[in-house]
Amino acid sequence: MIRTIVYISNAVMLLEKKHLDELFYQCVQNNISNNVTGILIYKEGTFIQVLEGNDQDLNNLFKTIQQDKRHNNIMTVLDRMNTKRLFTKFRTGLSSLNNARQLNILETFLRNSKGSPHSQTILALLGPFLNKKNTSMNVIN
Ligand SMILES: Cc1cc2nc3c(=O)[nH]c(=O)nc-3n(C[C@H](O)[C@H](O)[C@H](O)COP(=O)(O)O)c2cc1C
């Protein structure tokens, strides 16, 4: 079974692109090694992250993330088990989404994943973060 966690949190300060790039790079590298999938979006001081993986691995990772001093007010908005991942095919080539075109790709991907677990719930949760007028957003998967 695959566990999916979605949480929202606040960055402790408005993060500069350089710091976001470092954070996203760290997440991508670690998550590939640990077989964790999902995405991380940052917009105007707020993070939203979808994490998918083995129950125990995700438990440990989420504990680490919760202790990270770069953010606070961590609120879990979804924590469910399912048989498969949503973001498996989304990994390649979309490690850094920071423009309208890439956000559009993410939205289309979610809209086209109707049969996948939680896809429409996740689309609804990510909705406010997919506002294409804002191009200063960063997303990783
Ligand atoms: C908003 C946010 C999201 C994060 N997401 C992840 C993640 O998906 N995977 C990960 O390994 N670390 C993530 N981290 C970083 C972890 O808290 C921690 O710094 C990192 O896992 C330590 O990795 P290291 O042992 O390679 O130094 C995140 C941190 C923040 C602030």
The ligand as an SDF file (V2000), in Angstrom:
LIG
                    3D

 31 33  0  0  0  0  0  0  0  0999 V2000
    8.6400   22.6350    3.0640 C   0  0  0  0  0  0  0  0  0  0  0  0
    9.6970   21.5690    3.1460 C   0  0  0  0  0  0  0  0  0  0  0  0
    9.5480   20.3930    2.4160 C   0  0  0  0  0  0  0  0  0  0  0  0
   10.5060   19.3940    2.4650 C   0  0  0  0  0  0  0  0  0  0  0  0
   10.3250   18.2650    1.7300 N   0  0  0  0  0  0  0  0  0  0  0  0
   11.2680   17.3010    1.7610 C   0  0  0  0  0  0  0  0  0  0  0  0
   11.1290   16.1390    0.9740 C   0  0  0  0  0  0  0  0  0  0  0  0
   10.1600   15.9510    0.2440 O   0  0  0  0  0  0  0  0  0  0  0  0
   12.1310   15.2250    1.0260 N   0  0  0  0  0  0  0  0  0  0  0  0
   13.2340   15.3860    1.7950 C   0  0  0  0  0  0  0  0  0  0  0  0
   14.0900   14.5110    1.8040 O   0  0  0  0  0  0  0  0  0  0  0  0
   13.3940   16.4890    2.5340 N   0  0  0  0  0  0  0  0  0  0  0  0
   12.4460   17.4500    2.5370 C   0  0  0  0  0  0  0  0  0  0  0  0
   12.6260   18.5830    3.2730 N   0  0  0  0  0  0  0  0  0  0  0  0
   13.8940   18.7560    3.9940 C   0  0  0  0  0  0  0  0  0  0  0  0
   13.9140   17.9680    5.2820 C   0  0  0  0  0  0  0  0  0  0  0  0
   13.2330   18.6810    6.2860 O   0  0  0  0  0  0  0  0  0  0  0  0
   15.3700   17.7330    5.7320 C   0  0  0  0  0  0  0  0  0  0  0  0
   16.0760   18.9430    5.7550 O   0  0  0  0  0  0  0  0  0  0  0  0
   16.0880   16.8030    4.7630 C   0  0  0  0  0  0  0  0  0  0  0  0
   15.3050   15.6570    4.5210 O   0  0  0  0  0  0  0  0  0  0  0  0
   17.4280   16.3790    5.3330 C   0  0  0  0  0  0  0  0  0  0  0  0
   18.1040   15.7480    4.2970 O   0  0  0  0  0  0  0  0  0  0  0  0
   19.6410   15.2850    4.4600 P   0  0  0  0  0  0  0  0  0  0  0  0
   19.6070   14.2100    5.5040 O   0  0  0  0  0  0  0  0  0  0  0  0
   20.0190   14.8010    3.0910 O   0  0  0  0  0  0  0  0  0  0  0  0
   20.4080   16.5090    4.8910 O   0  0  0  0  0  0  0  0  0  0  0  0
   11.6580   19.5810    3.2620 C   0  0  0  0  0  0  0  0  0  0  0  0
   11.7890   20.7630    3.9930 C   0  0  0  0  0  0  0  0  0  0  0  0
   10.8400   21.7510    3.9370 C   0  0  0  0  0  0  0  0  0  0  0  0
   11.0250   23.0210    4.7080 C   0  0  0  0  0  0  0  0  0  0  0  0
  1  2  1  0
  2  3  1  0
  2 30  2  0
  3  4  2  0
  4  5  1  0
  4 28  1  0
  5  6  2  0
  6  7  1  0
  6 13  1  0
  7  8  2  0
  7  9  1  0
  9 10  1  0
 10 11  2  0
 10 12  1  0
 12 13  2  0
 13 14  1  0
 14 15  1  0
 14 28  1  0
 15 16  1  0
 16 17  1  0
 16 18  1  0
 18 19  1  0
 18 20  1  0
 20 21  1  0
 20 22  1  0
 22 23  1  0
 23 24  1  0
 24 25  2  0
 24 26  1  0
 24 27  1  0
 28 29  2  0
 29 30  1  0
 30 31  1  0
M  END
$$$$
